Amino acid sequence: MISKDGIPPTGTFGQIDQMWFRLRSITQNNNPKGEWSLRLQFLESHMLLIPIFGRGWITVDGKYAELRAGFAFICLPGKLIEARLEGSGDQRIYILRFDVFGQRDLPEDQEQTSSSELHIPFPMEGEAAIASTITYSKHCEAIAASMGNINPLQRLHAQSRFYELLSDVGQLQLSDTDAVIERVKSYIEQHYREELSIRLLAGEAGTSERHFIRLFKQKYGISAIEYLTEYRIRQARSLMLPQTNYELKDIAAYVGYKDIPYFRRKFKQITGVAPATFMRNAQLKMVAYHGSLIGALLTLNIIPCAAPADHPWTEYYLPNSLILYGDQIDRGKGTPDGSCLVSKQHVCTAHPH
């Protein structure tokens, strides 16, 4: 469905047959054995980058992405871009600049005497997986040969081949970076007991190690290895609860640490207390008689099992709780001021001084 001003909706190929395209130019990096760069510039037209060999990067309006063989990258007009292929190996990339046109809807009885063409955005932007690098390479070679010919019919043939290349866009699949990183995060949670490395995780993401490190930290605010450590420590804490009777060495081994001293250091780094202290505190059932004590207990990783009985949500917890006041424990309501609502199991209390 076309909008009132005749522009096909973006983000879909449903109206791509109502667009037409004009290839402005096609170039290939001049130094296949060395670095290639595209200086910082605002785009006046669409740009399609097709790396055949090599790896590099591109920034679009300051946002970083990777350039790599097997993936095309589409940039829209008006974007500020900069790109580079790095390394000393074999490198090849094609850069195609093109325009996209549409036509405004006109009433059937109105002659199209005035120009109703307008530039519109291509319905895809960013990185997309290429079904066949070889196919795209052949397309580009043929287009480049015809585009440079002095025969206008050959140049027309170049435009025709460019349409063939774009017809393969329907076979492209946009890379969902967030979904890929989420999948790697789930992989960490499922395999945290194993030896995991950045190289392995980047392989799961299908990207370079440097790019993976950047993407993971950009999404979660911490590195993948930091997330692995925090997840392991969370699992270790769950094994230190009072109802468990595991030894520290067994807990460390279970969550993926063979080195006990290293596990102790990481545990204290994450929780703020040593594992032995945490396990000892987990055995305590503390009752705080005053709100000012709660923060101090939480700092020590001690969760109080009591709260003031005059709190608004007391009625909600009362059926499964006991009322504590002074040295007495009683069931029921109507306790004096200063009484506490506690769980049915406790071993000690904390008083303000």
C-alpha positions as CSV (number, residue, x, y, z in Angstrom):
1,M,0.0,0.0,0.0
2,I,1.4,3.4,-1.0
3,S,1.0,6.4,1.2
4,K,-1.0,9.6,0.2
5,D,2.2,11.3,-1.0
6,G,3.1,8.3,-3.2
7,I,6.0,7.0,-1.1
8,P,6.1,3.2,-0.7
9,P,6.4,2.2,3.0
10,T,10.0,1.6,4.1
11,G,11.2,-1.5,5.9
12,T,9.3,-3.8,3.4
13,F,9.8,-5.2,-0.1
14,G,6.1,-5.1,-0.7
15,Q,6.4,-2.1,-3.1
16,I,9.9,-2.6,-4.4
17,D,8.4,-3.4,-7.9
18,Q,7.1,0.2,-7.9
19,M,10.5,1.7,-7.4
20,W,13.2,2.1,-10.0
21,F,16.9,2.5,-9.6
22,R,19.8,4.3,-11.3
23,L,23.3,3.2,-10.7
24,R,25.6,6.2,-10.4
25,S,29.0,4.5,-10.2
26,I,30.7,1.3,-9.2
27,T,34.3,1.2,-7.9
28,Q,36.7,-1.4,-6.4
29,N,39.5,-0.7,-3.9
30,N,42.6,0.1,-5.9
31,N,45.0,-1.6,-3.5
32,P,43.8,-5.2,-3.0
33,K,46.9,-6.1,-0.9
34,G,46.8,-3.2,1.4
35,E,44.4,-1.1,3.6
36,W,41.4,0.6,2.0
37,S,39.6,3.5,3.5
38,L,36.6,5.7,2.8
39,R,37.0,9.2,4.2
40,L,34.4,10.7,6.5
41,Q,31.7,12.1,4.3
42,F,27.9,12.8,4.0
43,L,26.3,10.6,1.4
44,E,24.4,12.3,-1.5
45,S,23.1,8.9,-2.7
46,H,22.5,5.4,-1.6
47,M,25.7,3.3,-1.1
48,L,26.0,-0.5,-1.3
49,L,29.3,-1.9,0.1
50,I,30.1,-5.5,-0.8
51,P,33.3,-6.9,0.8
52,I,34.5,-9.9,-1.1
53,F,37.7,-10.5,0.9
54,G,39.0,-9.0,4.1
55,R,37.6,-7.4,7.2
56,G,37.1,-3.9,8.4
57,W,34.7,-1.5,9.9
58,I,32.2,1.3,9.1
59,T,30.6,4.0,11.2
60,V,27.2,5.4,10.2
61,D,26.3,8.6,12.1
62,G,28.8,7.5,14.7
63,K,27.5,4.0,15.1
64,Y,30.1,1.3,14.6
65,A,29.5,-1.9,12.5
66,E,31.7,-4.5,11.0
67,L,32.5,-4.9,7.3
68,R,33.2,-8.6,6.4
69,A,33.0,-11.0,3.5
70,G,29.6,-12.7,3.2
71,F,27.7,-9.5,4.3
72,A,26.7,-6.4,2.3
73,F,26.2,-3.1,3.9
74,I,23.6,-0.6,2.7
75,C,23.8,3.1,3.6
76,L,21.0,5.7,3.0
77,P,21.5,9.3,1.7
78,G,22.2,12.0,4.2
79,K,24.2,9.7,6.5
80,L,27.7,10.6,7.8
81,I,29.9,7.6,7.1
82,E,33.5,6.5,7.4
83,A,34.9,3.0,6.5
84,R,38.1,1.0,6.4
85,L,39.4,-2.4,5.5
86,E,42.4,-3.4,7.7
87,G,45.2,-5.9,7.5
88,S,47.8,-6.9,4.9
89,G,46.0,-9.9,3.3
90,D,44.0,-10.1,0.1
91,Q,41.2,-7.5,0.3
92,R,38.5,-6.7,-2.2
93,I,35.4,-4.5,-1.8
94,Y,33.0,-3.1,-4.3
95,I,31.3,0.3,-3.7
96,L,28.1,1.0,-5.6
97,R,26.4,4.4,-5.4
98,F,22.8,4.5,-6.7
99,D,19.5,6.4,-6.5
100,V,16.0,5.1,-5.8
101,F,13.0,6.7,-7.3
102,G,9.2,6.4,-6.8
103,Q,6.2,8.1,-8.4
104,R,3.4,10.0,-6.8
105,D,-0.1,8.7,-7.3
106,L,-2.0,10.8,-9.8
107,P,-5.7,10.7,-10.6
108,E,-6.5,8.5,-13.6
109,D,-7.9,11.5,-15.5
110,Q,-4.8,13.6,-14.9
111,E,-2.0,13.5,-17.5
112,Q,1.4,13.0,-16.0
113,T,2.9,16.0,-17.8
114,S,4.8,17.3,-14.9
115,S,7.5,15.3,-13.2
116,S,6.1,13.3,-10.3
117,E,9.3,11.4,-9.6
118,L,10.9,11.7,-6.2
119,H,13.8,10.3,-4.4
120,I,12.8,7.7,-1.8
121,P,14.8,5.6,0.6
122,F,15.7,2.0,-0.2
123,P,13.6,-0.4,2.0
124,M,16.7,-1.8,3.7
125,E,19.5,-0.3,5.8
126,G,22.6,-1.7,7.5
127,E,24.2,-5.1,7.4
128,A,22.6,-8.0,5.5
129,A,23.8,-11.5,4.9
130,I,24.7,-12.4,1.3
131,A,23.5,-15.8,0.1
132,S,26.6,-16.2,-2.2
133,T,29.7,-14.0,-2.2
134,I,30.7,-15.6,-5.6
135,T,27.5,-14.6,-7.2
136,Y,27.7,-11.0,-6.0
137,S,31.4,-10.8,-7.1
138,K,30.4,-11.9,-10.6
139,H,27.6,-9.4,-10.7
140,C,29.9,-6.6,-9.7
141,E,32.6,-7.6,-12.2
142,A,30.1,-7.6,-15.1
143,I,28.6,-4.3,-14.0
144,A,32.0,-2.6,-13.7
145,A,33.0,-3.8,-17.2
146,S,29.8,-2.6,-18.8
147,M,29.7,0.7,-16.8
148,G,33.1,1.7,-18.1
149,N,32.3,1.0,-21.8
150,I,31.9,3.9,-24.2
151,N,29.0,2.1,-25.9
152,P,25.7,3.4,-24.4
153,L,24.1,0.1,-24.9
154,Q,26.7,-1.5,-22.7
155,R,26.1,1.1,-20.1
156,L,22.4,0.3,-20.3
157,H,23.4,-3.3,-19.8
158,A,25.2,-2.3,-16.6
159,Q,22.0,-0.8,-15.3
160,S,20.2,-4.1,-16.2
161,R,22.8,-6.1,-14.3
162,F,22.4,-3.8,-11.4
163,Y,18.7,-4.6,-11.3
164,E,19.7,-8.3,-11.3
165,L,22.0,-7.7,-8.3
166,L,19.2,-5.8,-6.4
167,S,16.8,-8.7,-7.2
168,D,19.0,-10.8,-5.0
169,V,18.3,-8.4,-2.1
170,G,15.1,-10.4,-1.6
171,Q,17.3,-13.3,-0.6
172,L,19.2,-11.1,2.0
173,Q,18.4,-11.4,5.6
174,L,19.0,-8.4,7.9
175,S,21.3,-9.2,10.7
176,D,19.5,-8.9,14.0
177,T,22.4,-7.9,16.2
178,D,20.4,-7.8,19.4
179,A,19.0,-11.3,18.8
180,V,22.5,-12.7,18.1
181,I,23.9,-11.2,21.3
182,E,20.9,-12.4,23.3
183,R,21.6,-15.9,21.9
184,V,25.2,-15.7,23.1
185,K,24.1,-14.6,26.5
186,S,21.8,-17.6,26.7
187,Y,24.7,-19.8,25.6
188,I,26.8,-18.4,28.5
189,E,24.0,-19.2,31.0
190,Q,23.6,-22.8,29.6
191,H,27.4,-23.5,29.4
192,Y,28.8,-21.4,32.3
193,R,30.3,-24.6,33.9
194,E,32.5,-25.1,30.9
195,E,35.7,-23.2,29.9
196,L,34.4,-20.3,27.8
197,S,36.6,-17.8,25.9
198,I,36.0,-14.7,23.9
199,R,37.1,-16.6,20.8
200,L,34.5,-19.3,21.4
201,L,31.7,-16.8,22.1
202,A,32.6,-14.6,19.1
203,G,32.4,-17.8,17.0
204,E,28.9,-18.4,18.4
205,A,28.0,-14.9,17.3
206,G,29.5,-15.3,13.9
207,T,31.6,-12.2,14.2
208,S,35.2,-11.1,15.0
209,E,36.4,-11.1,18.6
210,R,36.8,-7.3,18.7
211,H,33.4,-6.7,17.2
212,F,31.8,-9.1,19.6
213,I,33.4,-7.5,22.6
214,R,32.1,-4.1,21.5
215,L,28.5,-5.4,20.8
216,F,28.2,-7.3,24.1
217,K,29.4,-4.4,26.2
218,Q,27.2,-1.9,24.2
219,K,24.1,-4.0,25.0
220,Y,24.7,-5.1,28.6
221,G,27.2,-2.5,29.9
222,I,29.7,-5.2,30.9
223,S,32.0,-7.6,29.0
224,A,31.0,-11.1,28.2
225,I,33.7,-12.5,30.6
226,E,32.4,-10.2,33.3
227,Y,28.9,-11.4,32.7
228,L,30.1,-15.0,32.9
229,T,31.8,-14.3,36.2
230,E,28.8,-12.6,37.7
231,Y,26.5,-15.5,36.5
232,R,28.8,-18.1,38.0
233,I,28.9,-16.3,41.3
234,R,25.1,-16.0,41.4
235,Q,24.9,-19.8,40.9
236,A,27.5,-20.3,43.6
237,R,25.5,-18.2,46.0
238,S,22.4,-20.3,45.4
239,L,24.4,-23.3,46.5
240,M,25.4,-21.7,49.8
241,L,21.9,-21.4,51.2
242,P,21.1,-23.0,54.6
243,Q,19.3,-26.0,53.1
244,T,22.4,-27.0,51.2
245,N,25.4,-28.8,52.7
246,Y,28.0,-28.4,49.9
247,E,31.6,-27.8,50.6
248,L,33.3,-24.7,49.1
249,K,35.6,-26.7,46.8
250,D,32.6,-28.6,45.4
251,I,30.7,-25.4,44.8
252,A,33.6,-23.8,43.1
253,A,34.1,-26.8,40.8
254,Y,30.5,-27.0,40.0
255,V,30.3,-23.4,38.7
256,G,33.4,-23.7,36.6
257,Y,36.3,-22.8,38.9
258,K,39.1,-25.3,39.4
259,D,41.3,-22.9,41.3
260,I,39.8,-22.4,44.8
261,P,41.9,-19.2,45.7
262,Y,40.8,-17.7,42.4
263,F,37.2,-18.5,43.1
264,R,37.5,-16.8,46.5
265,R,38.9,-13.7,45.0
266,K,36.2,-13.5,42.3
267,F,33.5,-14.2,44.9
268,K,34.6,-11.4,47.2
269,Q,35.1,-9.1,44.2
270,I,31.4,-9.6,43.2
271,T,29.7,-9.9,46.5
272,G,31.9,-7.8,48.8
273,V,32.4,-10.6,51.3
274,A,34.4,-13.8,51.4
275,P,32.7,-17.1,50.6
276,A,33.1,-18.4,54.1
277,T,31.5,-15.2,55.5
278,F,28.7,-15.4,53.1
279,M,28.0,-19.1,54.0
280,R,28.1,-18.2,57.7
281,N,25.8,-15.2,57.3
282,A,23.4,-17.4,55.2
283,Q,22.8,-19.5,58.3
284,L,21.6,-16.5,60.3
285,K,17.9,-15.5,60.7
286,M,18.2,-11.9,61.7
287,V,15.3,-9.8,63.0
288,A,15.7,-6.0,62.7
289,Y,13.7,-4.1,65.3
290,H,14.4,-0.7,63.6
291,G,14.5,0.3,59.9
292,S,17.9,1.9,60.3
293,L,19.4,-1.5,60.8
294,I,18.2,-3.0,57.5
295,G,20.7,-1.2,55.3
296,A,23.6,-2.3,57.6
297,L,22.5,-5.9,57.4
298,L,22.0,-5.8,53.6
299,T,25.6,-4.5,53.3
300,L,26.7,-7.6,55.0
301,N,24.6,-9.7,52.6
302,I,22.2,-10.6,55.5
303,I,18.6,-10.4,54.5
304,P,16.4,-9.7,57.7
305,C,13.6,-12.1,58.2
306,A,11.4,-9.5,60.0
307,A,9.8,-6.2,59.4
308,P,7.7,-3.7,61.5
309,A,4.2,-5.1,62.1
310,D,2.5,-1.8,61.6
311,H,3.5,-1.7,57.9
312,P,0.6,-1.4,55.4
313,W,1.3,-4.9,53.9
314,T,1.4,-6.6,57.3
315,E,-2.1,-8.1,56.7
316,Y,-0.8,-9.8,53.5
317,Y,2.0,-11.7,55.3
318,L,0.3,-12.3,58.7
319,P,-1.3,-15.7,58.0
320,N,2.1,-17.3,57.4
321,S,4.0,-15.3,60.0
322,L,4.5,-14.8,63.7
323,I,4.3,-11.6,65.7
324,L,7.3,-10.8,67.8
325,Y,7.4,-8.2,70.6
326,G,9.9,-8.1,73.4
327,D,11.0,-11.6,74.3
328,Q,7.6,-13.0,73.4
329,I,6.3,-14.7,70.2
330,D,2.6,-14.8,69.7
331,R,0.1,-15.5,66.9
332,G,-2.5,-12.9,66.0
333,K,-3.0,-9.2,65.6
334,G,-3.1,-6.1,67.6
335,T,0.4,-6.1,68.9
336,P,1.9,-3.1,70.6
337,D,4.0,-0.5,68.8
338,G,7.5,-1.6,68.0
339,S,6.5,-5.3,67.4
340,C,7.8,-7.1,64.4
341,L,6.4,-9.4,61.8
342,V,8.8,-12.4,61.3
343,S,9.0,-15.6,59.5
344,K,8.2,-18.8,61.4
345,Q,11.9,-19.6,61.7
346,H,14.5,-17.3,63.3
347,V,17.5,-17.7,65.6
348,C,18.5,-14.2,66.6
349,T,17.6,-10.5,66.6
350,A,19.3,-7.2,66.0
351,H,18.6,-4.1,68.2
352,P,19.7,-0.5,67.7
353,H,22.0,0.9,70.3
